[in-house]
């Protein structure tokens, strides 16, 4: 699976020297990975409280990740029928 281009998501940032350049929620030191690591066991409200992020930030990250997985299927040239 290809990695996401987080530079296209305005809710996050990656700053060299801040969390070793990890992708974090903008204006925080909270890595985006906490969302994906914790939503199975925690509600969005619990994640927000535990990690100090807003609902808008969480929704933006989840929406960005979901949209990034909806890449168009590449077309293949017609090489004849398979039998």
C-alpha positions in Angstrom: 0.0 0.0 0.0 1.3 3.4 -0.9 1.8 5.9 1.9 -0.4 9.0 2.1 0.9 12.4 1.0 0.1 14.1 4.3 1.3 17.4 2.9 -2.0 17.7 1.2 -4.0 17.6 4.5 -4.3 21.0 6.1 -5.0 19.6 9.6 -1.5 18.2 10.0 2.1 19.2 9.7 5.6 17.6 9.7 8.3 19.8 11.1 11.9 18.5 11.3 12.9 18.3 14.9 9.3 18.1 16.2 8.6 14.5 17.1 11.5 13.5 14.7 9.6 14.9 11.7 6.5 12.7 12.3 3.2 13.8 10.9 1.4 15.5 13.8 -1.8 17.5 14.2 -1.1 21.1 13.3 -0.1 23.1 16.3 0.4 20.1 18.5 3.0 17.4 19.2 0.3 14.6 18.8 1.2 12.2 16.0 -1.6 11.4 13.5 -1.0 7.8 14.1 -2.7 7.9 17.5 -6.0 8.2 15.7 -5.5 5.0 13.8 -3.9 3.2 16.7 -6.7 4.0 19.2 -10.1 4.3 17.4 -10.7 0.6 17.6 -10.7 0.8 21.4 -11.7 4.5 22.0 -14.4 6.8 20.9 -13.6 10.0 19.0 -14.5 12.0 22.2 -12.1 9.9 24.2 -9.3 10.3 21.7 -9.9 14.1 21.7 -9.7 14.3 25.5 -6.8 11.9 25.8 -4.6 13.5 23.1 -5.7 17.1 23.1 -7.0 17.3 19.5 -10.3 18.7 18.2 -13.1 16.9 16.5 -12.4 19.0 13.4 -8.8 17.8 13.3 -9.8 14.1 13.8 -12.5 14.4 11.1 -10.2 16.1 8.7 -7.6 13.3 9.1 -10.1 10.5 8.7 -11.7 12.2 5.7 -8.3 12.7 4.1 -7.3 9.1 4.7 -10.6 7.8 3.3 -10.4 10.0 0.2 -6.8 9.0 -0.4 -7.9 5.3 -0.7 -10.4 6.2 -3.4 -7.8 6.4 -6.1 -9.1 5.7 -9.6 -8.4 2.3 -11.0 -5.8 2.5 -13.8 -7.0 1.5 -17.2 -5.3 -1.5 -18.9 -4.7 -1.7 -22.6 -6.9 -4.2 -24.5 -4.4 -7.1 -25.1 -7.0 -9.6 -26.4 -9.4 -11.8 -24.6 -8.3 -14.3 -22.0 -9.5 -17.9 -22.5 
